[in-house]
Amino acid sequence: MKLFHCFTLYLSVESKKNKNKGKGSVIQAETPQPEKFVDDILYTRRVLDELAASGVDVSNYKEAVLMQGKDGARGIQHVFRWHELTENDKIAIPYSYHSSVLEYQSEIDAAMAAMSIDLGCMEMVKVPYDELATNPWTNGLLFTWATETVDGCFSALGVAPGSTGDWDKNHGDIETLGAKPEWQVINLDSYCQGSSKETLQHEVMHAIGFRHEHQRADRDEYITVHYETIEEDWHGQFDKLPYSSDGNNKEWDDVKKWFWEDSGHPFELGSVMTYCSDCSGSPAMTLKADGSKWGSHGGITTTDALQVQWLYCRDRSEYEYKSTLACPTADRTGQMLQVFSDRLCDNVKDCYGGEDEGSMGECKPFGEVTQNGCCQVIMFDGQECVYDRQFMGKDGYLCANGRTLKNVKKMNVGLEGWVYADADAWSETDIWYYEELDQDTTCPNDGEWSLGAKIECKLDGLLHQTTTTTTTSITSTTHSTSTTSTVAPFENTCRDVTTGITRTNSWTCRDCYNLRVNFNLESFADNWIPHVYISFSEETAVVKVAGPAAAIDYEGLDRNGDHMYKVTFLAGHEFGDNRIDFNAEFRELAGQPLVSWAWTCPLVANQCDEVMNPFEILGDGSWSCSQKRSGRTTSCKAVCADGKNAYNKNTKARCNTYTNNNSVAGKWVSRSGGLVSSVKADCRLDTLARRQGKV
């Protein structure tokens, strides 16, 4: 894939720089100029015809020939989405390897496993090489290397049975590569770093059905494309997509789905699907705001994954969404992005300012510290370097690629501090090194390296749960703001729709911002009550709200101490395509309000939604709630830390969604039937002692 690799490649060459001031040989490997690449997307004939009919110049587009090498297409029809299911009812993306890529199995497996973690309702299913021709999957991805096919990295767009990239019209049949007839090729090459996670995930995203982020229909609001600097053969990789005529059309085989639909997610400069500024041009793209450039990126981002979930998972009622947090600062295009909470402190900068790697929670170093107080595992430009030995009085590290990190000041070779060196560099006389930190620091990550290598301690997640996190499922949800968990504000009654919120800057005033709320109501049937609750880390002011929302009112603090607002809708409004979609403008009052969570409540009415802790609990206890009568009643009881029921008569309560002789819809009542007011559940230690004395 010819897109990301605008970074410097550290390669051993025979050009040497002698920095020897004493005994021994000291050689620095020079670094070649970085290459700048793009990749190919292959389109089925049907898509090419429809794009051309819509006015798109497809003269430079390449075709994904279905059932290539066959006399006929065997009646095969192109389908947009992957659709076969695993035993766990997840959408399967089977994949395997041609013999030409067997040496890269571990890299491919790691990239695919990471996608399975983030894409939720999809699972990348590994098919062993020896089962390539006999596995049970109709469709799948076959990774091949250019030595067996043709130069370049490429993938077909979406499911394209039998597509091999037209690399040889006489031998292009995928069965000659060992795969089943309706599988399709993802081609890899060394010059586009085909074995890297970035390349692998980019090409798989094409196969899932995604084009480039910089081709979005709204891209001109954020970037400028300089076609005059781009080779004409690559113009198709930069063409702006037309808008879909109907973003709510559910006919997935409608070719308009190959145009661009607004999923409600922000344009992301750091997407795995965005080329670097100098990829195929000098520059090919610049920021619209100031004309500046950007570099290469890593693997799929949270926003990339959320868009896949929007396309494949939103209509699956059983799907469990991963929790996300809002990044506290905007990126270079002014977009407020989300980050999966399980990506905090993972050595990957998801937020533009890197706040997810320390500012949004205290990070835990991986392993114990060394005797010199340094980290046991160091990440050097993504390479894992593990403490191996003491060398010249300092820590010495052995990296996963066989190289070493060591301090060489005492070797009297003209270097003052640390080097990133060859595998045999435990020698005390000879060094072949690639980069240096010309300072005698205690640890290798305490200074600036000569070529700007990114070096840091390996992290192992959050040390303490100091940030608000949300784990979401259809039936139960928990929030945590400390090392001990608390009950969610709306546990067992509502659904988390935080991932349906997008924040953008507003031009109304300096301190204003917009929120778009967009989510599906299909799983709610007829039970949805038209309210949405949004909680912010800071109090904020409502400037205006657009229909179908009618008003946004402040509801006070939730039990996590965040500021809760209630959105109500126009009376009698019918939501088109069974979706909520509205915009609101807010103004910052103090600090920058972050969205802590957003909920909508299908089963119970007003007060049931808000008062999930019907009584005050004295001492250490919590509320245990469950749904009864097919979800029409929520019943709660107070439970002390020792697992026993709280000590008081009325320590149970219920709330119904209907009115009868004993209750009013939306009102909590105690076990005795009276309205809940000042009754307290008692879990204090002295009360527990008295209770135990009575037994």
Secondary structure by P-SEA (a helix, b strand, c coil): ccccccccccccccbbbbcccccbbbbbbbbcccccbbbbbbbcaaaaaaaaaacccccccccccccccccccccbbbbccccccccccccccccccccccccaaaaaaaaaaaaaacccccccccccccccccccccbbbbbbcccccccbbbbcccccccccccccccccccccccccccbbbbccccccccccaaaaaaaaaaaaccccccccccccccccccccccccccccccccccccccccccccccccccccccccccccccccccccccccccccbbbcccbbbbbbbbcccaaaaaaaaaacccccccccccbbbbcccccccccccccccccccccccccccccccccccccccccccccccccccccccccccccccccccbbbbbccccbbbbbcccccccccbbbbcccccccccccccccccccccccccccccccccccccccccccccccbbbbbcccbbbbbccccccccccccccccccccbbbbbbcccccbbbbbbbbbccccccccccbbbbbbcbbbbbcccccccccccccccccccbbbbbbbcccccccccccccbbbbbbbccccccccbbbbbccccccccccccccccccccbbbbbccccccbbbbbbbcccccccccccccccccccccccccccccccccccccccbbbbbcaaaaaaaaaac
